[in-house]
Each structure stands twice: as structure tokens, then as C-alpha cells.
Amino acid sequence: MWATELTAHCGMHTWTTQSHTVRASCATPTGSYVREAEQFPIWSHEVDAVRDPSSGRYVAFFSHMAHGKAPPCTTCKDGSTAPTCKKSAPEIEVAPPTFMAYSLTDDPRGAWSTPVLVLMPKPMMDINAAPVIKEDGSLVGMWRDHHPSMKYSTPHLFTAANWTDPTTYKSSSEPLFPHLKGGIEDMFMYRDARGFHTLFHLMFPKSD
């Protein structure tokens, strides 16, 4: 399992300064999970790790900036953000773009590639990239941005002819679920014998 962890015992108010990505494991899907190691350092967030069916390698997509726009908070305690950090730590000024990295073998505990930019160097917001890699090496996934009303986020499709080649990544601006006006984010996609499926958070929109 890959997940975002906030460093220094901080809470979600510091997600723009404390986020890094850790790897955990368990013998069964229901837990309990054991934290193994940091996978990607600060600043990385909202990882979605999928598997390439042809090579068996794990491929991670995540919002990433080599350095945050503010120093990490060091005065948090027990999962609560220190008041001084709430006041002083600004939001990341430029929305973080999406990077991709992959395991160099079929063992995710081994070496990984250097993260590379695959989508939108200056997105409107963190795009919650949620891909599925197909048997032929192509990719289909979901990304999100603000609805034209600016009241909620809405998902779109992105594709790649070859998941290993960043130049083949293309994004669509057509909304996937125009009838859902509650704000969709944190999407996940998966594929089974019946086809493609998605899970996401649906939020209520701001009133007119």
C-alpha cells in the first residue's frame, strides 16, 4: 500500500508543507498494515500506485514538487497542527503537477526510477490522477479541475499511448459526469472482467 503521510505528527492543515509518500504492507487486505519506508519525500501527495500487467512493475502517479513553497512545520503534536503553522504556512503558490515513477523490478521494495512530469506543468489545482495501465502498455485515467462555475471540481479523462513515454500523455477537457454537480475529487479507477469502474468523493457544491 502507498499512502500520503504528514510528517512531524502534523494535521491536515499542513498538507502543503508536510506531505510525503510512504509504503506499507500487510498479509491480508483488511490490515493491520506495517509502515515499511518512505517512498517519495516531501513534497509528494495523493499517490495512486498501479501495476503494469505486462512487466509486473509498479507505477506511481502523484502530485509532486521537489521543494515546497514553505518550510515544514516542526511544532505539531499528536496529529494536530500547531496554531503558529496554521497562520504562517501559506498554500503552495503554484498547483503541484503530476509526476510518475516506477519500480525498476517487479519488487516494489527495490529501486525506483526518478520521477518525471507526465501531465500539466501548471495545473489549475492538484489533479488527483487516477490511471489504469492496459496490457498493450497504453493507459487511460481520470484527472480533475475546477468546473467552469468555479464552485466544485469535475473529472475528465487522460490517456497515454505508452505509459513510459511522457510525450504521449494527453488530457481531455470534456467532463465525465456532467449530471453530478457536487464536486468530484480523490478518484480511483480499476478494471475487471466487467470493464472500468471508479470510486470518488462527491461533495456538495457551494450555493448560488
CORTA-V549118 format. One record per helix or strand of 3 or more residues. SS is the DSSP state (alpha for helix, beta for strand). FROM is the first residue (numbers start at 0). LEN is the number of residues. Records with the same first field share a line. If there is no record, write none. Layout:
SS: FROM-LEN  FROM-LEN
This chain:
beta: 1-5  18-7  33-7  43-8  57-7  97-6  115-4  129-4  138-8  152-8  168-3  183-9  194-8
alpha: 6-3  11-7  82-6  165-3
